[in-house]
Amino acid sequence: MQVALRVGAFAAGGVATVVALGQARPPLLADDDQLHPAQYPWSHRGPLSAFDAASIRRGYQVYKNVCASCHSMNRVAFRNLVGVAFTESEVKEMAEEIEVEDGPNDEGEMFTRPGRLADHFPAPYPNAEAARYANNGALPPDLSLITKARHGGADYVFALLTGYREPPAGVHVREGLYYNPYFPGQQIAMARALYDDGVEYDDGTPATTSQMAKDVATFLSWAAEPEHDQRKLMGVQWMATLTVLAGLMLFMKRFKWSLYKTRRIEFRDV
């Protein structure tokens, strides 16, 4: 299957972006069983680019209202959101909305308390068996490192969330599965989750399907690599420091060798 163009509200604010899939992805091979995602112009993809904080904030809203009902993020704590896309007071309020089992207390009994900044995102199911039972045998993957665990990363997540369509003629989809050409095998147990106006963004951004997919993919990319911006900043600082040191070393070398480089040696007959 060849897809010529994909039009999506990829930039924040619903600006439409057109990506030529025929040029952005490698050619399909005869043994491929899925469509390769395009390489989208993510705001954090450049060597000196950082994550879009507003997109991370919107992406968290999508995850909380749509994805969190099935998918866990066991490696992410509420405190990780502080200073990234939310203030400390906002994150405290979000954490206090959940009930966390803690203990034992002085009497040896477990008790529940409001969530704290140090608590991790709550899991939708108590264990893997309960998750499989609730999803007809399919186990929803943890999304903490999903962009690292899937080839294509954020490109794959965005393409998968926006790639649901009717199967082509001659393709039989088993009961309980859905056709998605970007999923290995092209049949996935997860139903389409994103629809236009599925969430209401705090900043008023139109919640189109592609906008929500873009935002949640950005949020998941940040969750998998929260040190991304700091790592790039440290790289710039190190490069600047090494450049200054190289200049000082060059000056010192020229200063030390100036006596030998500028001296004149004459040979005279005695």
Secondary structure as UniProt FT lines:
FT   STRAND          5..11
FT   TURN            12..14
FT   STRAND          15..20
FT   HELIX           21..24
FT   TURN            30..31
FT   TURN            43..44
FT   TURN            47..48
FT   HELIX           53..65
FT   HELIX           67..69
FT   TURN            74..75
FT   HELIX           78..81
FT   TURN            83..85
FT   HELIX           88..96
FT   STRAND          99..102
FT   TURN            106..107
FT   STRAND          111..114
FT   TURN            117..118
FT   HELIX           128..134
FT   TURN            135..137
FT   TURN            144..145
FT   HELIX           146..149
FT   TURN            151..153
FT   HELIX           154..162
FT   TURN            169..170
FT   TURN            175..176
FT   STRAND          178..179
FT   TURN            181..182
FT   TURN            184..185
FT   STRAND          187..188
FT   TURN            196..197
FT   TURN            202..203
FT   HELIX           209..224
FT   TURN            226..227
FT   HELIX           228..262
//
